[in-house]
């Protein structure tokens, strides 16, 4: 990549419309290869040929935008869920998605053929699907990898929120407040109800709050070291997927599924 970068730098000087900073940011994202769990600034510098100081600024910016996620203990970075929106193969580094596949299929293949089961991760104010098993019925609500749900109105988003540490959760509230200051009270109320539900029942709900015709419940899933929080949900069209069925049949299975795909060790 270094030699290609030198050739491109010569071309950049001839093109006034070329945005060098953007190109360098994309070079950083392209450094990540299948099955790699993380890269350091030094690794990225070696692969791109960019100075370490430049790489440090780029990775800082990409983390702020949530296209990269930093592990402060190792100083390494991984691709974040925001990259899904750019069309990159971010799932190559998400081994939890492979673990989730069979479990999601089991949830989806329950007694209600209208159920969709999915795993998602937060990107800014949305939960982004990273793995999904769609309903066995031909319904209008066709969710897929990359589909996005509002964090505060969806069961999946709420399950993620209740599992975040307090500092990270407040950062999410800060982002939402800048976008929509008038909605602060409603968001706080929605989170408080979700936290109460999770404490009492071990799952979060959304009955017609994201979309009037959709019901769902969700639980959080944690990575091995707790640095990544996912949401695992089941749901479907409200006229076929009832609250009683979700809570009476699927809730217990949803909690068991979360334990099955979690990367935490036994007893963790």
C-alpha positions as CSV (number, residue, x, y, z in Angstrom):
1,X,0.0,0.0,0.0
2,X,2.9,2.3,0.7
3,X,4.2,2.3,-2.9
4,X,0.7,2.9,-4.2
5,X,0.3,5.7,-1.7
6,X,3.5,7.5,-3.1
7,X,2.1,7.3,-6.6
8,X,-1.2,8.6,-5.5
9,X,0.4,11.5,-3.7
10,X,1.9,12.6,-7.0
11,X,-1.6,12.5,-8.6
12,X,-3.1,14.4,-5.7
13,X,-0.9,17.4,-6.4
14,X,-2.4,17.6,-9.9
15,X,-6.0,17.4,-8.7
16,X,-7.3,20.4,-6.8
17,X,-10.6,18.7,-6.0
18,X,-8.9,15.7,-4.3
19,X,-9.6,15.7,-0.6
20,X,-6.4,14.2,0.9
21,X,-7.7,13.9,4.5
22,X,-10.7,11.9,3.3
23,X,-8.5,9.6,1.2
24,X,-6.2,9.0,4.2
25,X,-9.1,8.2,6.4
26,X,-10.3,5.6,3.9
27,X,-6.8,4.2,3.7
28,X,-7.0,3.5,7.4
29,X,-10.2,1.7,7.1
30,X,-8.9,-0.4,4.2
31,X,-6.0,-1.6,6.4
32,X,-8.3,-4.1,8.3
33,X,-8.2,-7.6,6.8
34,X,-10.6,-10.5,7.4
35,X,-10.1,-12.3,10.7
36,X,-8.0,-9.5,12.2
37,X,-9.3,-8.5,15.6
38,X,-7.4,-5.2,15.9
39,X,-4.6,-3.0,14.7
40,X,-2.3,-0.5,16.5
41,X,-1.4,3.0,15.2
42,X,2.0,1.5,14.4
43,X,0.4,-1.3,12.3
44,X,-1.7,1.2,10.4
45,X,1.3,3.5,9.9
46,X,3.3,0.6,8.4
47,X,0.5,-0.5,6.1
48,X,-0.4,3.0,4.8
49,X,3.1,4.7,4.8
50,X,1.6,7.6,6.8
51,X,3.5,9.2,9.7
52,X,2.4,7.9,13.1
53,X,1.3,11.4,14.2
54,X,-1.0,11.6,11.2
55,X,-2.4,8.1,11.8
56,X,-3.0,9.0,15.5
57,X,-5.2,12.0,14.4
58,X,-7.0,9.9,11.8
59,X,-7.8,7.0,14.3
60,X,-8.9,9.6,16.9
61,X,-11.3,11.1,14.4
62,X,-12.6,7.8,13.1
63,X,-13.3,6.7,16.7
64,X,-15.2,10.0,17.4
65,X,-17.3,9.2,14.4
66,X,-17.6,5.5,15.5
67,X,-16.2,4.0,12.4
68,X,-13.4,2.6,14.6
69,X,-13.6,1.5,18.2
70,X,-10.6,1.7,20.5
71,X,-9.5,-0.8,23.2
72,X,-7.8,1.5,25.7
73,X,-6.1,-1.5,27.4
74,X,-4.3,-2.6,24.3
75,X,-4.1,0.6,22.2
76,X,-5.6,-1.3,19.3
77,X,-8.5,-0.5,17.0
78,X,-11.3,-2.5,15.3
79,X,-13.9,-1.6,12.7
80,X,-17.1,-0.3,14.2
81,X,-20.7,-0.8,13.1
82,X,-20.7,2.6,11.4
83,X,-18.7,1.1,8.6
84,X,-21.8,-0.9,7.6
85,X,-23.3,2.3,6.3
86,X,-20.3,2.7,3.9
87,X,-20.6,-0.7,2.5
88,X,-17.4,-2.2,3.9
89,X,-17.0,-5.8,5.0
90,X,-17.1,-5.0,8.7
91,X,-18.7,-8.3,9.6
92,X,-15.4,-10.1,8.8
93,X,-14.0,-8.9,12.1
94,X,-17.2,-9.6,14.1
95,X,-16.8,-13.3,15.1
96,X,-19.8,-13.0,17.5
97,X,-22.0,-12.8,14.4
98,X,-20.9,-16.4,13.4
99,X,-21.7,-17.6,16.9
100,X,-25.1,-15.9,16.7
101,X,-26.2,-17.4,13.4
102,X,-27.4,-20.8,14.6
103,X,-28.9,-19.3,17.8
104,X,-30.9,-16.7,15.8
105,X,-32.2,-19.4,13.5
106,X,-33.4,-21.3,16.5
107,X,-35.3,-18.3,17.8
108,X,-36.7,-17.5,14.4
109,X,-37.9,-21.1,13.9
110,X,-40.2,-21.1,17.0
111,X,-43.9,-21.6,16.9
112,X,-44.7,-18.1,15.4
113,X,-43.6,-17.9,11.7
114,X,-43.8,-14.1,11.8
115,X,-40.9,-13.7,14.2
116,X,-37.7,-12.1,13.1
117,X,-34.6,-12.5,15.3
118,X,-31.6,-10.2,15.1
119,X,-28.3,-9.1,16.8
120,X,-27.3,-5.4,16.6
121,X,-24.7,-3.0,17.9
122,X,-25.0,0.7,18.6
123,X,-23.8,3.4,16.1
124,X,-24.4,6.9,17.5
125,X,-28.2,7.0,18.1
126,X,-29.2,3.8,16.3
127,X,-28.9,0.1,16.7
128,X,-27.4,-1.4,13.5
129,X,-28.3,-5.1,12.6
130,X,-25.1,-7.1,12.3
131,X,-26.8,-10.5,12.0
132,X,-30.5,-11.4,11.3
133,X,-32.8,-14.3,10.6
134,X,-35.8,-12.9,8.9
135,X,-39.4,-14.0,9.4
136,X,-40.5,-17.1,7.5
137,X,-43.5,-15.2,6.2
138,X,-43.5,-12.7,3.4
139,X,-44.2,-9.5,5.4
140,X,-43.7,-5.8,4.6
141,X,-41.2,-5.3,7.4
142,X,-38.1,-6.9,5.7
143,X,-35.1,-6.4,8.0
144,X,-31.6,-7.2,7.0
145,X,-27.9,-6.7,8.0
146,X,-27.4,-3.0,8.1
147,X,-31.0,-2.2,9.0
148,X,-31.2,0.5,11.7
149,X,-33.5,1.0,14.7
150,X,-33.8,4.1,16.8
151,X,-31.9,3.6,20.1
152,X,-34.5,5.1,22.5
153,X,-37.7,3.8,20.8
154,X,-36.8,0.2,20.0
155,X,-36.5,-2.8,22.3
156,X,-33.0,-3.6,20.9
157,X,-31.8,0.0,21.4
158,X,-33.1,0.0,25.0
159,X,-31.4,-3.3,25.8
160,X,-28.1,-1.8,24.6
161,X,-28.7,1.4,26.6
162,X,-29.3,-0.4,29.9
163,X,-26.1,-2.4,29.5
164,X,-23.8,0.5,28.7
165,X,-21.7,1.8,31.5
166,X,-22.9,5.1,33.0
167,X,-20.3,7.3,31.3
168,X,-20.9,5.8,27.8
169,X,-24.6,6.1,28.3
170,X,-24.4,9.8,29.2
171,X,-22.3,10.4,26.1
172,X,-25.2,8.9,24.1
173,X,-27.6,11.2,25.9
174,X,-25.3,14.2,25.1
175,X,-25.3,13.3,21.4
176,X,-29.1,13.0,21.4
177,X,-29.5,16.3,23.3
178,X,-27.5,18.2,20.7
179,X,-29.6,16.7,17.9
180,X,-33.0,17.2,19.7
181,X,-32.9,19.1,23.0
182,X,-36.7,19.1,23.3
183,X,-36.8,15.3,23.4
184,X,-34.6,15.0,26.4
185,X,-37.4,14.3,28.9
186,X,-39.0,11.7,26.7
187,X,-35.6,9.9,26.2
188,X,-34.9,9.9,30.0
189,X,-38.4,8.6,30.6
190,X,-38.0,5.8,28.0
191,X,-34.6,4.8,29.5
192,X,-36.0,4.8,33.1
193,X,-38.8,2.4,32.0
194,X,-36.4,0.2,30.2
195,X,-34.1,0.0,33.2
196,X,-37.0,-0.9,35.4
197,X,-38.2,-3.6,33.0
198,X,-34.7,-5.1,32.7
199,X,-34.2,-5.1,36.5
200,X,-37.6,-6.8,37.0
201,X,-37.8,-9.2,34.0
202,X,-34.4,-9.4,32.4
203,X,-35.5,-7.9,29.0
204,X,-36.7,-4.7,27.5
205,X,-39.8,-4.1,25.4
206,X,-41.2,-1.9,22.7
207,X,-44.8,-2.3,21.8
208,X,-45.7,0.0,19.0
209,X,-43.2,2.7,20.1
210,X,-40.8,2.4,17.2
211,X,-43.5,1.6,14.7
212,X,-47.1,1.3,15.6
213,X,-47.4,-2.0,13.9
214,X,-44.3,-3.7,15.4
215,X,-43.9,-5.4,18.7
216,X,-40.5,-6.6,20.1
217,X,-38.5,-7.6,23.2
218,X,-34.7,-7.6,23.5
219,X,-31.8,-8.4,25.9
220,X,-28.2,-7.3,26.0
221,X,-25.3,-9.4,24.9
222,X,-21.7,-8.7,26.1
223,X,-18.3,-9.5,24.6
224,X,-15.6,-11.3,26.5
225,X,-14.1,-8.3,28.2
226,X,-17.3,-6.3,28.3
227,X,-16.0,-3.7,25.9
228,X,-18.7,-4.4,23.3
229,X,-22.5,-4.4,24.0
230,X,-25.0,-5.9,21.6
231,X,-28.7,-6.1,21.6
232,X,-30.5,-9.4,20.8
233,X,-34.2,-9.1,19.8
234,X,-37.2,-11.0,18.6
235,X,-40.3,-9.3,17.2
236,X,-42.6,-8.9,14.3
237,X,-45.9,-7.3,13.1
238,X,-48.2,-6.6,16.0
239,X,-51.2,-8.2,14.4
240,X,-49.4,-11.5,14.4
241,X,-46.9,-11.2,17.2
242,X,-48.5,-10.4,20.5
243,X,-47.1,-9.2,23.8
244,X,-48.4,-12.3,25.6
245,X,-46.6,-14.6,23.2
246,X,-43.3,-12.6,23.3
247,X,-43.3,-12.5,27.1
248,X,-44.8,-15.9,27.7
249,X,-42.8,-18.0,25.2
250,X,-39.9,-16.1,23.7
251,X,-38.6,-14.1,26.7
252,X,-37.0,-17.1,28.5
253,X,-35.6,-18.4,25.2
254,X,-34.2,-15.0,24.4
255,X,-32.3,-14.8,27.7
256,X,-30.9,-18.3,27.1
257,X,-29.9,-17.3,23.5
258,X,-28.0,-14.3,24.8
259,X,-26.0,-16.6,27.2
260,X,-25.3,-18.9,24.3
261,X,-23.8,-16.3,22.0
262,X,-22.1,-14.2,24.6
263,X,-18.4,-14.3,24.5
264,X,-18.2,-14.1,28.3
265,X,-16.7,-17.1,30.1
266,X,-18.9,-19.2,32.3
267,X,-19.8,-17.3,35.5
268,X,-18.7,-14.0,33.9
